[in-house]
């Protein structure tokens, strides 16, 4: 009996007859799933890269401003982010200017503006929540902080969950010591350059 079974298995293994349609039907689901997975993961990586580039673009634009910004300017930055990022997903941005005070050993907020559903405006009381992510700066130095959040919904269900794509980028003002915002009184702060040097 065992010999007969082994003979039949060898015969099945060596048999090259078959129907192409049957083989295709067996492999088609795997092939289609593979194409869907490749597209979904590529699209997710592309969206993450575009989201990061949009954050850097906004940060760079704000860093070049030498005139006072206003709500219309923030609206235009938000509209531009929606053009740069996928328009069919929820997008939020928050733009802030943060100052380091060496004497108080803490960060202060010059101003903060947000657009979209995901963020609230920073205050001096809440900016400490992200101080470990802010750069080391000299006394009275400022950085422009741009945060973006974009919802990612995978195109196909291939094991990739829905997620938020968050970015946190900062840059220094380029052509002015600080970036003013309309109606906001900013403490200018100054370096203590006249202090006697320590021996």
C-alpha positions, 0 to 999 in steps of 0.5 A, a space after each residue: 500500500 505504501 509503495 503504491 501511494 509513493 508511486 502515485 505521488 511520484 507520478 503526480 510530481 512528474 506530471 506536467 499536464 495542467 490547465 492554464 486557467 486553473 493555475 491563473 485562478 489559483 495565483 490571481 488573488 495573490 497577484 492582485 493583493 501584491 499589486 494593491 499592497 505595492 500601490 498602498 505602501 508607495 502612496 503612503 510613503 509619497 504622502 508622508 514625503 509630500 507632507 514633510 516638504 510642505 512643512 519645510 516650504 511653509 517654514 522657509 516662506 515665513 522665515 523670509 518675511 520682513 513685514 508684519 504677518 496677518 490672518 490673511 497670510 496664515 490663511 494663504 499658508 493653509 491654502 497652499 499646504 492643502 494644494 501641496 498635500 492631498 486635497 482629499 484628506 484632512 490637513 491642519 497646520 500650526 505656525 508659531 514663533 518661539 524665543 529662548 530666554 537664557 536668564 529664565 531658562 525657558 522658551 517663550 512664545 511670540 505668537 502662534 496661529 493654527 488652521 484646521 481641526 487638529 491643533 490649538 494655538 500654543 501659549 506661554 503656558 503650553 509651549 513647554 510641552 514640546 521644549 525637548 523637541 526645540 533646538 538649543 538656542 542662544 539667549 533671545 534667539 527665535 525660531 519659526 516652528 511649523 507643525 503639520 498634520 495630515 490624515 492618511 487613509 490607505 487606498 486598500 486594506 492590506 494591513 496598513 492602518 489609518 494614521 496621522 502624518 505629523 511633522 515638526 520643523 523649525 527654521 530661523 528668521 533669515 532677513 530680520 531678527 524676528 517675525 512680527 504678527 499684526 496686533 501682537 506685542 512682542 517682547 523684543 528681548 536683547 542679548 546682554 552684550 554689555 555685561 562684563 566678561 567673567 574671568 
